[in-house]
Amino acid sequence: MDLLEELGAKSQQRANIGGLNRHHIGGQWVESASGAVFTAINPATGERIADLAEANAAEIDAAVDAARTALESPAWGGMLPNQRGELLWRLADLIDFHRDELARLESLDQGQPVGIAANMSAAGAAAHFRYYAGWTTKLDGRVPSVSRADAMLYTQRIPVGVCGLITPWNFPLLIAAWKLAPALATGNTVVLKPAEQTSLTTLRLMEIMEDAGFPRGVVNVVTGGGSTGRLMVEHPGIDKVSFTGSTAVGRSIVRGAAGNLKRVSLELGGKAASIVCQDADLEKSVPKNIANVTNNSGQVCGALSRFYVHESRYEEFVERSAAILGGLKIGPGLAAGTQMGPLNSEEHLNRVDSLVAGALDAGAQAVVGGGRLGGSLAAGSFYAPTLLTGVEESMDVAREEIFGPVMPVMTYSDEEEVLARVNDSEYGLSASVWTENLGRGHRMAQRISAGAVRVNTVSGLDPAAPWGGLRSSGWGREMGEEALEAYTEVKATWIGLD
């Protein structure tokens, strides 16, 4: 029995049959009234996985109504904070129980190596639900010292309401948890739409949430493409939209949300810089840079995407990087030993290839890679890990988000120069600095205009650590205590004393 047959058999055993071709609305698995479907593709083979239901206005209306009803119900609205925490913790335990299954499904649908899917995506999702389970009993208000003798004031953090959560295709399970966990911990209800390219683990997560015991209508999942997302953004019954994806779509969401002035948080694109200083330990730093560039085939919003190497270390950096890139094992995410899988789609591969080709036409050189992979991998969306030299700051590959396993490497001569070049970007999501002088690392980190700066590391994602960017990289923060602000309103209550 293959994975999809196994999941289908599990769904058939349920009293309320789920599956891959249905939405989950108001506690029921339902098909689209229109019968419209779209196709999920395995990026490693180009083959069809399944046909999924395409939501239209009828399904969005029903999902919003179900979420509103649940918000005001005793089963959810009246649930005590500690009970919400227990529910989130139970969900985390169930995600751990199903970790291998979720990882296989994520790898099949998204393409990432199954080890990443298990240890980063599934394990990370469970960790987020546990982290926010602890916050449910700590959402305190305050009693301000008002200058009135005849009254007192207290504040409370209350739910925003019905939240429309729109997740991307690069880490569908993990980013769904980033959004769901704080939204539910603070008492909101949800309409969740995964990216049309990668809907499968979100649908399976919804089945697991049913098993955990979430009341009907608290979380509703609708599947579909851009038109489905627009219906959510513009719907007057949705009080907040949280979106992770491209900057272009983020701008359209801001326009669409203006109708009822709904709250919006956006985690958008990035063009993360890596500054390799003259005293950097290349034996340690080069493998870490490569691991970041090739993680999930570079399809990470915070992936290092432009490299500034001090001129005294440039040749050594290029030589070490090329040796590692050229030795990576590339293949389907479900294959044993795969270090880097395919890009998520042919459309995305063509975009990455176009950026690289433009740089090559403009005079850059591909030391390693520079195109799609053929042979036994030709049917999938596999792109060779690529290192480019001779890159100019004006090239698109040095200024636009690549979202692929591509390293445009440039040189610099002094600190002031490189900081000015790093900050000359419309994006401001993240950056890394590599130096053995922690004073220099701290000084440079303070002057880099980004939401997250890492010194001698490329890691930094943790449920407790706020994540988000500046300028075209988005509005607001995911994760950490800061995410609670995105899903709550402050309500002030006056009590007369005379």
C-alpha positions as CSV (number, residue, x, y, z in Angstrom):
1,M,0.0,0.0,0.0
2,D,1.5,3.4,-1.0
3,L,1.2,6.5,1.1
4,L,-1.9,7.9,-0.6
5,E,-3.7,4.6,-0.3
6,E,-2.7,4.4,3.3
7,L,-4.1,7.9,4.1
8,G,-7.2,7.1,2.1
9,A,-7.8,4.0,4.2
10,K,-7.4,6.1,7.4
11,S,-9.9,8.6,6.1
12,Q,-12.4,5.8,5.3
13,Q,-12.2,4.6,8.9
14,R,-13.3,8.0,10.2
15,A,-16.9,8.7,11.1
16,N,-16.6,12.0,9.2
17,I,-14.7,11.0,6.1
18,G,-12.0,13.5,5.1
19,G,-9.6,13.1,2.2
20,L,-7.6,15.1,-0.3
21,N,-10.4,16.3,-2.5
22,R,-12.6,18.0,0.1
23,H,-12.7,21.2,2.2
24,H,-13.2,21.1,5.9
25,I,-16.0,23.6,6.9
26,G,-17.9,23.7,10.2
27,G,-16.7,20.3,11.3
28,Q,-17.7,18.6,8.0
29,W,-15.7,17.4,5.0
30,V,-17.4,18.9,2.0
31,E,-16.8,19.0,-1.8
32,S,-16.9,22.2,-3.8
33,A,-20.4,23.1,-5.0
34,S,-19.0,24.0,-8.4
35,G,-17.1,20.7,-8.7
36,A,-14.0,22.6,-9.8
37,V,-10.7,20.9,-9.1
38,F,-7.0,21.6,-9.6
39,T,-4.1,19.1,-9.7
40,A,-1.3,18.4,-7.2
41,I,1.9,17.5,-8.9
42,N,4.9,15.6,-7.5
43,P,7.8,17.9,-8.3
44,A,10.3,15.1,-8.3
45,T,8.6,13.3,-11.2
46,G,6.2,15.7,-12.8
47,E,3.4,13.2,-12.1
48,R,-0.1,13.9,-10.9
49,I,-0.6,13.1,-7.2
50,A,-4.3,14.0,-6.8
51,D,-7.1,16.4,-7.9
52,L,-8.1,18.8,-5.1
53,A,-11.2,20.8,-4.6
54,E,-11.2,24.5,-5.7
55,A,-13.1,26.7,-3.3
56,N,-15.4,29.5,-4.7
57,A,-17.5,32.2,-3.0
58,A,-20.0,29.6,-1.6
59,E,-17.3,27.7,0.3
60,I,-15.6,30.9,1.6
61,D,-19.0,32.2,2.9
62,A,-19.7,28.9,4.6
63,A,-16.2,28.7,6.2
64,V,-16.4,32.3,7.5
65,D,-19.9,31.7,8.9
66,A,-18.7,28.5,10.6
67,A,-15.7,30.3,12.1
68,R,-18.0,33.2,13.3
69,T,-20.4,30.8,14.9
70,A,-17.6,28.9,16.6
71,L,-16.0,32.1,17.9
72,E,-19.2,33.0,19.8
73,S,-20.0,29.4,20.9
74,P,-19.6,28.2,24.5
75,A,-17.5,25.3,23.2
76,W,-14.7,27.6,22.1
77,G,-15.5,31.1,23.2
78,G,-16.3,29.9,26.7
79,M,-13.3,27.5,26.9
80,L,-11.0,28.3,29.8
81,P,-7.4,29.3,29.0
82,N,-5.9,26.2,30.5
83,Q,-8.2,24.0,28.4
84,R,-7.1,25.7,25.2
85,G,-3.5,25.0,26.3
86,E,-4.2,21.4,26.9
87,L,-5.8,21.1,23.4
88,L,-2.8,22.7,21.7
89,W,-0.5,20.4,23.6
90,R,-2.5,17.3,22.7
91,L,-2.3,18.4,19.0
92,A,1.5,18.6,19.3
93,D,1.6,15.1,20.7
94,L,-0.5,13.8,17.8
95,I,1.8,15.6,15.3
96,D,4.8,13.8,16.9
97,F,2.9,10.5,16.7
98,H,2.3,11.0,13.0
99,R,5.7,12.6,12.2
100,D,6.9,10.1,9.8
101,E,3.7,10.0,7.8
102,L,3.5,13.8,7.7
103,A,7.1,14.0,6.5
104,R,6.6,11.5,3.7
105,L,3.5,13.4,2.6
106,E,5.3,16.7,2.7
107,S,8.2,15.3,0.7
108,L,5.9,13.9,-1.9
109,D,4.0,17.1,-2.4
110,Q,6.6,19.8,-1.8
111,G,9.8,18.0,-2.7
112,Q,12.0,18.6,0.3
113,P,14.2,15.7,1.6
114,V,12.2,13.6,4.0
115,G,14.8,14.2,6.8
116,I,14.1,18.0,6.6
117,A,10.4,17.3,6.4
118,A,10.5,15.2,9.6
119,N,13.1,17.1,11.7
120,M,12.3,20.7,10.6
121,S,8.7,20.7,9.3
122,A,6.8,18.2,11.4
123,A,8.9,18.5,14.5
124,G,8.9,22.3,14.2
125,A,5.1,22.3,13.9
126,A,4.7,20.3,17.1
127,A,7.2,22.7,18.9
128,H,5.1,25.7,17.9
129,F,1.9,24.3,19.3
130,R,3.6,23.4,22.5
131,Y,5.2,26.9,22.8
132,Y,1.9,28.7,22.4
133,A,0.1,26.2,24.6
134,G,2.1,27.8,27.4
135,W,0.9,31.3,26.5
136,T,-2.8,30.6,26.9
137,T,-2.7,31.2,30.6
138,K,-0.4,34.2,30.4
139,L,-2.4,36.6,28.2
140,D,-2.7,39.2,31.0
141,G,-4.0,42.8,30.8
142,R,-3.1,45.5,33.3
143,V,-4.6,48.1,35.6
144,P,-3.3,51.5,34.5
145,S,-3.0,54.3,37.0
146,V,-5.6,56.7,35.7
147,S,-5.9,60.2,37.0
148,R,-9.5,59.9,38.2
149,A,-10.9,59.3,41.7
150,D,-14.3,58.2,40.5
151,A,-13.3,55.3,38.3
152,M,-10.7,52.5,37.7
153,L,-9.6,51.0,34.4
154,Y,-8.4,47.5,33.5
155,T,-7.4,46.1,30.1
156,Q,-7.7,42.7,28.5
157,R,-6.2,41.0,25.5
158,I,-9.1,39.7,23.5
159,P,-9.2,37.7,20.2
160,V,-9.2,39.7,16.9
161,G,-12.0,37.4,15.6
162,V,-12.1,35.4,12.5
163,C,-8.6,35.1,11.0
164,G,-7.9,34.3,7.4
165,L,-4.5,32.4,7.2
166,I,-2.8,32.0,3.8
167,T,0.3,29.8,3.7
168,P,3.0,29.4,1.1
169,W,4.3,26.3,-0.7
170,N,7.9,26.2,0.6
171,F,7.1,25.0,4.2
172,P,3.4,24.3,4.2
173,L,3.1,22.3,7.4
174,L,5.5,24.4,9.4
175,I,4.2,27.8,8.4
176,A,0.6,26.6,9.0
177,A,1.7,25.9,12.6
178,W,3.4,29.4,12.8
179,K,0.1,31.0,12.2
180,L,-2.4,28.5,13.7
181,A,-0.7,28.2,17.1
182,P,-0.8,31.9,18.2
183,A,-4.2,32.4,16.5
184,L,-5.7,29.6,18.5
185,A,-3.9,30.2,21.7
186,T,-5.4,33.7,21.8
187,G,-8.9,32.4,21.2
188,N,-9.5,33.3,17.5
189,T,-11.1,31.1,14.9
190,V,-9.6,30.4,11.5
191,V,-10.2,30.0,7.8
192,L,-7.0,28.5,6.5
193,K,-6.0,28.3,2.8
194,P,-2.8,26.4,1.9
195,A,-0.9,27.2,-1.3
196,E,-2.5,25.3,-4.2
197,Q,0.9,23.7,-5.0
198,T,1.2,22.1,-1.5
199,S,-2.2,21.4,0.2
200,L,-1.8,17.8,1.3
201,T,-0.2,18.1,4.7
202,T,-2.6,20.9,5.7
203,L,-5.5,18.6,4.9
204,R,-3.9,15.8,6.9
205,L,-3.2,18.3,9.8
206,M,-7.0,19.1,9.8
207,E,-7.8,15.5,10.3
208,I,-5.4,15.3,13.2
209,M,-6.9,18.4,14.7
210,E,-10.3,16.7,14.6
211,D,-8.7,13.8,16.5
212,A,-7.3,16.2,19.0
213,G,-10.8,17.4,19.8
214,F,-11.1,20.9,18.4
215,P,-14.7,22.1,18.4
216,R,-16.5,22.3,15.1
217,G,-15.8,25.4,13.1
218,V,-12.8,26.6,15.1
219,V,-10.5,25.7,12.2
220,N,-11.8,25.5,8.6
221,V,-9.6,24.6,5.6
222,V,-10.4,25.6,2.1
223,T,-8.2,24.7,-0.9
224,G,-7.7,26.6,-4.1
225,G,-5.5,29.1,-6.0
226,G,-5.2,32.8,-6.1
227,S,-8.9,33.5,-6.7
228,T,-9.7,31.6,-3.5
229,G,-7.2,33.7,-1.6
230,R,-8.7,37.0,-3.0
231,L,-12.1,36.0,-1.9
232,M,-10.8,35.5,1.6
233,V,-8.9,38.8,1.7
234,E,-11.9,40.8,0.5
235,H,-14.5,39.0,2.6
236,P,-16.1,41.4,5.1
237,G,-16.5,38.6,7.7
238,I,-12.8,38.0,8.1
239,D,-11.3,40.3,10.7
240,K,-7.6,39.7,10.0
241,V,-5.4,38.2,7.3
242,S,-2.0,36.7,7.8
243,F,-0.1,35.9,4.6
244,T,3.3,34.5,3.9
245,G,4.5,34.6,0.3
246,S,5.8,37.0,-2.4
247,T,6.0,40.7,-2.0
248,A,3.9,41.3,-5.1
249,V,1.0,39.3,-3.7
250,G,1.5,40.9,-0.3
251,R,0.9,44.3,-1.9
252,S,-2.3,43.1,-3.6
253,I,-3.5,41.8,-0.2
254,V,-3.0,45.2,1.4
255,R,-5.3,46.7,-1.4
256,G,-7.9,43.9,-1.0
257,A,-8.1,44.2,2.8
258,A,-8.9,47.9,2.6
259,G,-12.6,47.2,2.2
260,N,-13.4,46.6,5.9
261,L,-10.0,47.8,7.2
262,K,-9.1,44.3,8.4
263,R,-5.9,43.8,10.2
264,V,-3.0,42.4,8.0
265,S,0.3,40.8,8.8
266,L,2.7,39.9,6.0
267,E,5.8,37.8,5.9
268,L,7.2,38.5,2.4
269,G,10.3,38.1,0.3
270,G,13.9,38.5,1.3
271,K,17.3,39.0,-0.2
272,A,19.5,37.9,2.7
273,A,23.1,38.9,2.5
274,S,26.1,36.9,3.8
275,I,29.1,39.1,4.8
276,V,32.3,37.1,5.0
277,C,34.9,39.2,6.8
278,Q,38.7,38.9,6.3
279,D,39.1,37.0,9.6
280,A,36.2,34.5,9.0
281,D,36.9,30.9,9.8
282,L,36.1,29.5,6.3
283,E,36.4,25.9,7.4
284,K,33.4,26.4,9.6
285,S,31.5,29.2,7.7
286,V,31.6,27.8,4.2
287,P,29.7,24.6,5.0
288,K,27.1,26.6,7.0
289,N,26.6,29.0,4.1
290,I,26.2,26.1,1.7
291,A,23.7,24.3,4.0
292,N,21.6,27.5,4.1
293,V,21.6,28.0,0.3
294,T,20.7,24.4,-0.4
295,N,18.2,23.9,2.5
296,N,14.9,23.1,0.8
297,S,16.6,23.8,-2.5
298,G,17.0,27.4,-1.5
299,Q,13.2,27.9,-1.2
300,V,13.5,29.7,2.1
301,C,12.5,33.3,2.6
302,G,15.5,33.9,4.8
303,A,18.0,31.9,2.6
304,L,21.3,33.6,1.9
305,S,21.0,35.0,-1.6
306,R,23.9,37.4,-2.1
307,F,27.4,36.9,-0.8
308,Y,29.9,39.7,0.0
309,V,33.3,38.2,0.6
310,H,36.3,40.2,1.6
311,E,38.7,40.5,-1.3
312,S,41.5,38.8,0.6
313,R,39.4,35.6,1.1
314,Y,37.4,35.6,-2.1
315,E,39.3,32.9,-4.0
316,E,39.4,30.5,-1.1
317,F,35.7,31.0,-0.4
318,V,34.8,30.3,-4.0
319,E,37.0,27.2,-4.1
320,R,35.7,25.7,-0.9
321,S,32.1,26.5,-1.9
322,A,32.4,25.0,-5.3
323,A,33.8,21.7,-3.9
324,I,30.9,21.3,-1.6
325,L,28.2,22.2,-4.1
326,G,29.6,19.9,-6.7
327,G,29.5,16.9,-4.3
328,L,25.9,17.2,-3.1
329,K,23.6,14.2,-3.6
330,I,20.5,15.5,-5.5
331,G,17.4,13.5,-6.0
332,P,13.7,12.9,-4.9
333,G,13.0,13.9,-1.4
334,L,11.9,10.4,-0.5
335,A,15.1,8.8,-1.8
336,A,17.6,7.6,0.8
337,G,20.5,10.0,1.2
338,T,19.1,12.9,-0.8
339,Q,20.7,16.2,0.4
340,M,18.8,18.5,-2.0
341,G,15.4,17.8,-3.7
342,P,13.7,19.5,-6.7
343,L,12.3,23.0,-6.9
344,N,8.6,22.9,-6.2
345,S,7.3,23.4,-9.8
346,E,8.3,23.9,-13.4
347,E,7.0,27.5,-13.3
348,H,9.4,28.2,-10.4
349,L,12.3,26.4,-12.0
350,N,11.9,28.6,-15.1
351,R,12.0,31.7,-13.0
352,V,15.2,30.7,-11.2
353,D,16.8,29.7,-14.5
354,S,15.8,33.0,-16.1
355,L,17.6,34.9,-13.3
356,V,20.7,32.8,-13.7
357,A,20.7,33.0,-17.5
358,G,20.3,36.8,-17.3
359,A,23.4,37.0,-15.1
360,L,25.4,34.8,-17.5
361,D,24.3,36.9,-20.5
362,A,25.5,40.0,-18.6
363,G,29.0,38.6,-18.0
364,A,28.8,36.5,-14.8
365,Q,30.4,33.0,-14.8
366,A,28.9,29.8,-13.4
367,V,31.7,28.0,-11.5
368,V,29.3,25.2,-10.6
369,G,25.8,24.5,-12.0
370,G,24.0,27.1,-14.1
371,G,21.0,25.1,-15.3
372,R,18.4,22.4,-14.8
373,L,19.5,18.8,-14.2
374,G,18.9,16.1,-16.8
375,G,19.4,12.4,-17.0
376,S,17.5,10.4,-14.5
377,L,16.2,13.6,-13.0
378,A,15.0,15.2,-16.2
379,A,11.3,14.5,-15.5
380,G,11.4,16.5,-12.2
381,S,12.0,20.1,-11.5
382,F,15.6,19.7,-10.5
383,Y,18.0,22.7,-10.7
384,A,21.7,22.4,-10.2
385,P,23.2,24.1,-7.2
386,T,24.9,27.1,-8.7
387,L,27.8,29.4,-7.8
388,L,28.2,32.6,-9.8
389,T,31.2,34.8,-9.9
390,G,31.7,38.1,-11.8
391,V,28.4,39.3,-10.5
392,E,27.6,43.0,-10.6
393,E,25.4,44.7,-8.0
394,S,23.1,45.9,-10.8
395,M,22.3,42.4,-12.0
396,D,18.8,41.1,-11.2
397,V,20.4,38.0,-9.6
398,A,22.0,40.3,-7.1
399,R,18.9,42.3,-6.3
400,E,15.9,40.1,-6.7
401,E,14.8,37.2,-4.5
402,I,16.0,34.0,-6.2
403,F,14.3,31.3,-4.0
404,G,16.6,28.7,-5.4
405,P,20.0,27.1,-4.8
406,V,22.0,29.9,-6.3
407,M,25.1,31.8,-4.8
408,P,25.9,35.1,-6.5
409,V,29.4,35.9,-5.0
410,M,30.8,39.4,-5.0
411,T,33.9,41.0,-3.3
412,Y,34.3,44.0,-1.0
413,S,37.2,45.9,0.4
414,D,36.1,47.7,3.6
415,E,33.3,47.6,6.2
416,E,31.7,50.9,5.3
417,E,31.4,49.9,1.7
418,V,29.9,46.5,2.3
419,L,27.3,47.8,4.8
420,A,26.1,50.4,2.3
421,R,25.8,47.8,-0.3
422,V,23.9,45.3,1.9
423,N,21.5,48.0,3.0
424,D,20.8,49.2,-0.5
425,S,17.9,46.8,-1.0
426,E,14.1,47.0,-1.0
427,Y,14.2,44.0,1.3
428,G,15.1,43.7,4.9
429,L,14.4,40.2,6.2
430,S,17.7,38.8,7.4
431,A,21.5,38.7,7.0
432,S,24.5,36.9,8.4
433,V,28.0,38.2,9.3
434,W,31.0,35.9,9.6
435,T,33.9,37.0,11.7
436,E,36.2,35.8,14.5
437,N,36.0,39.4,16.0
438,L,32.7,39.5,18.0
439,G,33.1,43.2,18.5
440,R,33.0,43.6,14.7
441,G,30.2,41.1,14.4
442,H,28.1,43.0,16.9
443,R,28.9,46.4,15.4
444,M,28.0,45.3,11.9
445,A,24.8,43.5,13.1
446,Q,23.6,46.8,14.6
447,R,24.1,48.6,11.3
448,I,22.4,46.1,9.0
449,S,18.8,47.1,8.2
450,A,17.0,43.8,8.6
451,G,14.5,42.1,11.0
452,A,17.0,39.4,11.9
453,V,20.8,39.4,11.8
454,R,22.9,36.3,12.6
455,V,26.6,36.4,13.6
456,N,28.6,33.2,12.8
457,T,25.4,31.2,12.2
458,V,22.6,30.8,9.7
459,S,20.1,29.3,12.2
460,G,17.9,31.4,14.3
461,L,14.3,30.1,13.8
462,D,12.7,29.1,17.1
463,P,9.1,29.3,18.4
464,A,10.3,31.9,20.9
465,A,12.2,34.1,18.4
466,P,10.3,36.8,16.5
467,W,10.6,36.5,12.7
468,G,9.8,39.2,10.2
469,G,11.2,41.9,8.1
470,L,11.4,45.6,7.2
471,R,10.3,47.5,4.1
472,S,9.2,45.1,1.3
473,S,9.9,42.1,3.5
474,G,6.6,42.6,5.3
475,W,4.6,43.9,8.2
476,G,4.6,42.5,11.8
477,R,6.2,39.4,13.3
478,E,5.6,35.7,13.4
479,M,6.6,33.6,16.4
480,G,7.6,34.6,19.8
481,E,5.6,36.8,22.2
482,E,5.4,39.3,19.5
483,A,3.0,37.1,17.4
484,L,0.4,37.4,20.2
485,E,0.1,41.0,19.4
486,A,-0.9,40.1,15.9
487,Y,-3.9,38.0,17.0
488,T,-5.2,40.1,19.9
489,E,-6.9,43.5,20.5
490,V,-6.6,45.5,23.7
491,K,-10.0,46.1,25.3
492,A,-10.3,48.8,28.0
493,T,-13.0,48.5,30.7
494,W,-13.9,51.4,33.0
495,I,-15.5,50.8,36.4
496,G,-17.3,53.7,38.1
497,L,-16.5,53.9,41.8
498,D,-18.9,56.7,43.0
